[in-house]
Amino acid sequence: MIRVEGLHKHFGGFHAVDGASLEIEPGTITGLIGPNGAGKTTLFNVIAGNLPPTTGRVFMDGEDITGLPPHDLFHKGLLRTFQIAHEFSSMTVRENLMMVPGGQQGETIWNTWTKRKQIAEDEAALLQKADEVLDFLTVSHLKDEKAGNLSGGQKKLLELGRTMMVDARIVFLDEVGAGVNRTLLNTIGDAIIRLNKERGYTFVVIEHDMDFIGRLCDPVICMAEGKVLAEGTLDQIKANEAVIEAYLGTGLKNKVKAEA
């Protein structure tokens, strides 16, 4: 579904992504792990159109999407979330969801005069869909809460819900577990699994919580110093000597072997 070929992203003399190549198969939940500074988020930013690559290509379903802006990729069903949630803090949770779909009739002044009935019908359909998403995520009780009042984990759930408003095909989740308590993280994990199995979503997940990665992801890709170091199941990754040295340091090698 996604193919990355020889991707480089340089910031001056710093090579954040340094010749990374990988493939994401449709219908999978792929984990992307690696130490801080490995280039994971920069790779996401290049794939999702937030940053142009220095060199290299990105393909989606065989189509070259290299350098396409996020709004074009959005319409192709490629979405991403961020380490820090980007909500409209003064709007309610339900309103945040209803803002997502593009091309709404009420977005132009002329239509507010000439197409009031159609606008009302569209808004009613959006309202129904937003409520269905909230019910799916088991947070219907938060529908009228201001998004800025949500906890970190609830904001991550809201970001996941926003991807459901447009029936995304592939979603890149950047540190979905950061600052999230275990109960909410399990709720987020349940939602990801259901979206994958019931609705065919493909996910790529950056996460440092190996229990979360182990529960959701197969395969797992490990990056280090801007390169793809290894790919396989989590058990295979944990047993990989190069991964252990790059990810955890040689001093922890024996400990990780014993735990694996």
N, C-alpha and C positions, 0 to 999 in steps of 0.2 A: 504493500500500500504506500509506504514511504521508502524511498531509496536515497541515501546520502552518499555522494561520491567525492572523495578527496577534499573534504571541506576544510578550509582555512579561514580563520578570523583573527586578524592582527590589530592590535592597538599600539601603534608605534612599533617599538621593538619587542613587545610582549605578544606571544602567540597563544591566545586564549584557546583557540581550537586549531589543531596542528595536523591536518591531514586525516581527519576522522571520516571513516566510511562505515555505514551500517544499513540494515534493512529492518523495517517494521512490518510484520505480516498482519493482514486484516484479521480482526476478531481476537487479537491477543491483548493481554495486559503486560506490557514490557516494562521492566524496572530498569532505571538508569542510576547507577551508583558510582561512587568515587569520592576521594577526599575533597575537602574544600579547595577551590582553585583548579579543579580538574577540567573545567570547561563545560560542565553540564548545562548550566543556565544559559551560557552564551550559545551553545548548540541549539537549545530551544528557541532562543531569540532569533537566530538565523533561519531556522526551519519555518518559524511562525511569521517571518517577515518583519520583525521588529528591528533587525539589524541586517544590512547587506553583507554577504560574504566577501572576503578578500579574494579567494578563488574557490573553485569547487561548484558542484551542482546539487540541487535537491529536486527529486521527482515525486509526484503523487499520482498513483495509478498510471504510471508511464509518462505523464505530462510534466514537462520541465516547469517548475514553479519557483525557480531560483529568483530571489529578489522581489517577488510579488508582495504588495503591501498587505497588511493584516486584513483590511476590509475585503479584499478580493479572495483571500484564503478563507475568510469567514463564510462567504457565499459558496465556497466549495466544500464546506463542512469541516474545516480544520480550525480548531479553537485551542486556546491555551489559557491556563490560570497562572497566577503569580504567587511568589512567596508571601507577599503582603497583599491581602485582598483589596480589590479596587471596587468598592461599593459606592453607591450614591447615599451618603450617610444621612441626609435629611429626608430621604424618601422611605416609605415603608418597604418591608421585605417583598410584599406582593407587587408594589410599584416598580421595584428594581427588576423583577422578573419581566414585567410587562414592557419595560423599556427595550428589551433585547432585540426582538425581531425588527429587521429593517423594512423600509418601503411601506410604512404604515400610512394610511390615507390621511390621518390627522396631522401629518408632519408638514403640510403646506397650508398656508393661510387661505388660498383659494378654495381648497377642498373643505375647509371648515365652514365656508359659506354655501357651497353647492352640493356637498355630499354628506350632509349631517347624518342621514339615516344609515348610510354605509359605514361611516365612522363609528356610529353607536354599535352597529352589528359587529364590526371588527373588534372593538374594545370589549364587547361581551364575550367574544370567542377567546381573546387574549386572557381575560379574567378567568374564564373557565380553565384554560390551559395552565395558568399560573397556579390555580388552586390544585389542579391535578399533580403538578410538580411538587408542590409543598406537601401534599398527602403522600406522594411517593417517598419523599425524603423524611417523612414523619416529623415535620416541623410546622404543621398547619396552625398550631397555637401561636406562632410567631408572625403570622401574615400581616398584622397591623402594627407590628413593632418597627420603630425607626431602625434602619439598617446600621446606623452608627452606634446603636446601643447593644448590638450583638457581641457575643464573645468571639474570640479568635476562631474557635472551631465552628461556631455557627456561621461566621462569615465565609469560611471555606465551603460549608455546605451550600450557602447561597451562591457562591461562584459555580459550584457544580450544577446547581439548579438552573443557572443562567445558560449553561450549555444545553440543557434539556429543552429550552424554549425554542430552539431552532433545529432540534434533532441532529446534533453534530454527528459526524462520521468518525473523526479521530480527535481525541482531546489530550493535550499535553499538560500534565499536572505537575507544578513546580513546588516541591516540599509541602505537600498537602497536610502533613502531620506536624509541621512546625508550630509550636505553641498550643497544640491541641491536646486536651486531656484524653485519657485512654478510652473513656466511654464514648465520647464524640468521635474519636478516631475509628472505633469499631463501627459506629453508625455510618461514617463516610466510606469505610471499606465495604460494608454491606451494600451501600448504594452503588458503588463502582462495580462490584461483582454482578449485581442485578442488571445494571445498564449494559454490561458486557454480554451477559447470558441471555437476557430477555429482549434487548433492543439492538444488539449487535454492535455496540460502541467498541471502538478500538482505543486503548489508552496507552500512553507512555508516562511513566511516573518517576520523577526524581524524588528520592526519599532517603534519609539516613537511618530510619527505624527499620532494622533488618527483620524484625518480627512481622512488621506490616508488609515489607517486600516479600517475605517468604510466604505469607498468607495469600497474596494477590497475584504475584508476578511469575510468569514463565513465558519467555526467557528473561534473564537478567543480563544487562550489558554493563561492564565496568569501564570507566574512563579514568585516565591519569595523565596529567601534563598535556591535556588537549587531544590525546589520542585514545582510540578504542583499544583497551588492553586485553579484554577477554569477554566471551559471551557463552552462556549456558544456563543450566539450572542454578539456583542459589547454592546448592550443595557443591556443584562443580566449581562455582566461583570461589566459594570459601576454601576449597582445597587447592586452588591455583597458587603456586608459589609466587609468581610475579604480582598477582593481585594482593596477596598478603603483605608483601614488602612495600608495594606502592600505597596501599590503602591504610594499613595499620602500623607498618614499621617492623623491621626485623626483630625487634625486641619482643614483640607479641606473637611471633610466628608459632612457637610451640603451644602457647595457650590456645590460639585459634584452631590449630590442628586438633587439639584434645577436644575442644567444644564441637568441632565439626564431626 
